[in-house]
Amino acid sequence: MKSIFTPIRYLLSDDFALLLARWRTAMLARMPLFLALRRKRYTLQTDYLGTEVFGMKFPSRIGLGAGYDRNGEHINVMEATGFGFMEIGTITPKPQRGGPSPALHKLPKNRALLYCGQTESQGVERVIENIKSQNHNIIIGCNIAKNDATAPEDAPQEYLRLFRPLYQYADYFTVNICRNSSERAYVPTSREEIMAILQPLFEFRRGQNQYRPILLKISPDLSDEQIDLMTDIMIDTPLDGMVACAGTTGRYGLEESTQIIHSLGRKAGALTGAPLRERALEVVRRVHERAKGTYPIIGCGGISTADDAMAMIEAGATLVQVTTEYIYGGGKSILNMRMGLNERLRKAQQRQTNQ
Ligand SMILES: Cc1cc2nc3c(=O)[nH]c(=O)nc-3n(C[C@H](O)[C@H](O)[C@H](O)COP(=O)(O)O)c2cc1C
C-alpha cells in the first residue's frame, strides 16, 4: 500500500542507488574525455587474458553478465572499463516495467544481491536504437526472453521476434530460459519446450550470411538430471554453448545476512553473488565433463576475485561473467580481477611449457 513514506523509502532503496549509478555512467559515456581517461585507467596491457572462442577474438575472458545493462545504454563505458565482452539484457519484445520496488536488496556481509520481481526492459526496438547510437568495439551478447505477461505456449514466437531484428547487432545470443525472480517464474525444463524455442532460431540462422552463436542460460536450481538434459540438448543440436548460471531461488550461504533475509519474508527473488559460487562451479564442472570439454561455457555466479575467475576456468569455463561484483566494486574490482587472472594464466602457461 502506498503511503507518504513510499517515495522516501524508494530514495533510500538499493534500487535507487543502482539507478543513480547507471544514470551516472550513461551521462559520463557521452563525454569522450571521460571515456578516454577511464580507458587509460582500466585497460592496462594484459597478454594472457585474451582467447579465441566461436571464431571471435576476446581481448579478455572477463565479461559483464546480463542484468547490469539491460537496455544497451552503457556499451562504451563497459568497453572502457576493460571488459572483454558484455551481455545486454534480458531484452524482451515489448517494454516492461521492473519491480515492484524495492526490487533490489544488497546483502553486503555476504557480498550478495537479491533481485525480485519482474525485470525491467525498454523493449527490443529501443535496445536496437541504443546499440546503434554507440560507436563501439566490444563483443556484444544479446540475452533474450519473452515478456513476463506472455503465456508460456507463445514463448517460441517471442524469442524469434527478438532474434530476427537483433541478429545484425549481436555477436552472440543467450537464450534465457531462467526467469525466476518473480512470482511468474518461467523456467522451461522439458526437451520439447526448449526445442520449440530453439528450432525456429536455428532455422532463421540457417538462412543468414553471418553465423551468430546461440547459447542457453540455465538455472543453478536444476537437478543433476535436468543439467544433463540441457547438456545433451547442446550436444544433439546446433546449440553453440551454455551460460551457467543465473541467480538461484535458494537462500543458502546467507548466515551473515539472516536479519535482512527474515525482514524480506518469503519474497520471490533471485539470489546472486558469493553464496552462489560453489553451486555455479559444480554446474559448470558437470556440463564440461558431460560434453567432454568440447563446448564453450560462460561461467558466472559469485565471481568476486581473480582466484574465483581462475577456479571457474579450471572447472571448465572458457569465459567468465561478473555482475554482482561489478555492482559492489565497480571498475576497480574488475581491474584487480583482470590483473590477478592475467598473472595466474601466465603462471599456468609457464607450468605447461616447463612440463
Ligand atoms: C541486479 C541483477 C539483475 C540481473 N538481471 C538479469 C537478467 O535480466 N537476465 C539474466 O539472464 N540474468 C540476470 N542476472 C543474473 C546474472 O546475469 C548472473 O547470471 C548472476 O547474477 C550470477 O552472477 P554474479 O554472481 O556475478 O552476479 C541479474 C543479476 C543481478 C545481480
The ligand as a Gaussian input file, in Angstrom:
#p B3LYP/6-31G(d) Opt

LIG

0 1
 C       20.675000      -6.938000     -10.377000
 C       20.777000      -8.147000     -11.255000
 C       19.940000      -8.272000     -12.353000
 C       20.025000      -9.382000     -13.175000
 N       19.219000      -9.474000     -14.267000
 C       19.377000     -10.493000     -15.133000
 C       18.651000     -10.528000     -16.337000
 O       17.876000      -9.637000     -16.645000
 N       18.829000     -11.600000     -17.153000
 C       19.708000     -12.614000     -16.872000
 O       19.863000     -13.547000     -17.658000
 N       20.428000     -12.586000     -15.733000
 C       20.282000     -11.556000     -14.877000
 N       21.024000     -11.520000     -13.732000
 C       21.877000     -12.705000     -13.401000
 C       23.332000     -12.515000     -13.808000
 O       23.475000     -12.341000     -15.184000
 C       24.179000     -13.712000     -13.356000
 O       23.767000     -14.864000     -14.053000
 C       24.056000     -13.990000     -11.873000
 O       23.915000     -12.791000     -11.172000
 C       25.274000     -14.727000     -11.317000
 O       26.454000     -13.953000     -11.469000
 P       27.031000     -12.956000     -10.329000
 O       27.092000     -13.732000      -9.069000
 O       28.345000     -12.497000     -10.858000
 O       26.072000     -11.827000     -10.234000
 C       20.962000     -10.413000     -12.885000
 C       21.803000     -10.279000     -11.775000
 C       21.722000      -9.179000     -10.977000
 C       22.643000      -9.069000      -9.795000

